[in-house]
């Protein structure tokens, strides 16, 4: 998701900043696309949580996935509007650490593409 949106500032701007002003059909399509990303992310979260014994079983992977996408989206919007962080990839180690710790994961327990 981050790669697709940051490789094209026009696409990122459309999806994350200006898209809501383009009418209901655009908003519906955007929700569909983001829903797919959320489902993929939720599956990865479920896999990671299942692989780590002792992680909170009450974690709602759907909610966590939307929170993750919101965090990534907010960083991309900040980058579009201010040019910071420069380069965008500078934010990734901190973002990964924050999101992994939120699942109770450590670098040695991270699985898959999370």
N, C-alpha and C positions, 0 to 999 in steps of 0.2 A: 504494500500500500504506500509506504513512504517513498519507495523508489519510483513508483509510477507517478506520484504527485509531484515530487521534487525534481524529476527529470524534465518536466514541462511546467513552467510557471503559469502559463495560460490555463492549462488543465487544472492545476491546483487552485488557482484563483477562482475558476468557474465552480469547481466542486465544493470548495470550502468557504468562500467568501461571498461571491455574487450569485450563486445558483438559486438561492431562495427567492430572488426577485424575478425569476424567469417563468413563474407560473406553476400551477398544480401538477401538470404532467411531468415537468422536470423534477420537481420535489419528489414525486412518486418514484421516478426512475432512480434518483439519487438514493432514496431510502432502500430500494431494491439492491443496488450495488453495495451500499454500506452494510446491508443485512447479510449479504454473502460474505463480506470480509469478517463480519461479526461471527457468523456461524463457523467459519474456518478457524478464527482465533479461539472461539469457545471450545472447539474440538481439541486444539493444541493445549489449551489450559487444562481441560479434563485429563488429557494424557499425562501432562506434567504432574498434576496433582495425584493422579493414580500411581504414578511411578515413585512418588515420595511418600513413604509411610509416615504417619503422624501429622500430615498436613490436614488442616481443617476440612472435614468432610462436608460441612455445611456451606461451603463456598458455592455461590451461584455463578457458574461459568459464563452464562449469558450476560449477566450484569458486569462481571469482571471484563468480558470482551468489549462491551460498549465503553467501559471506563478506559480501557487500554486505547481503543480507537480515538476516544476523545482526547486523551493525552497526546497521542501522536498528531492528531489534527490540530490541536492548539499550538504545538511547536511549529507545525508547517505554516499556519496562519501568521504566527509571529515572524517567521522567516520571510514570508511574502511581504508583510507590511513594513518590516524594519530592516531586513537583510541580516538579522541576527538569529541564531548563531551563524557565524561564517567561518568555515563551511558548515552547512546543515548537519553533516555527519558528526560534528563535534558534540552534539547533544546525545548521540546514541549510547555511549557507555553509561551515562548517568540514567537515561531513560530505562535501559535494560535492567540496571541494578535496582532501581526503584520498583519496577514492575515485578521482577523476580522475587524480591523481598516481600512484596505484597502477597505473594502466593506461598511464602515460607520456603522458597527455594534458594539454594546457594549455588555458586558456579559449578560445583561438582555434581549437583543433582539436576541441572537443567538438561532437558531432552528435546529433541526435535528442533523446530525452527523458531522457537519462541525467543 
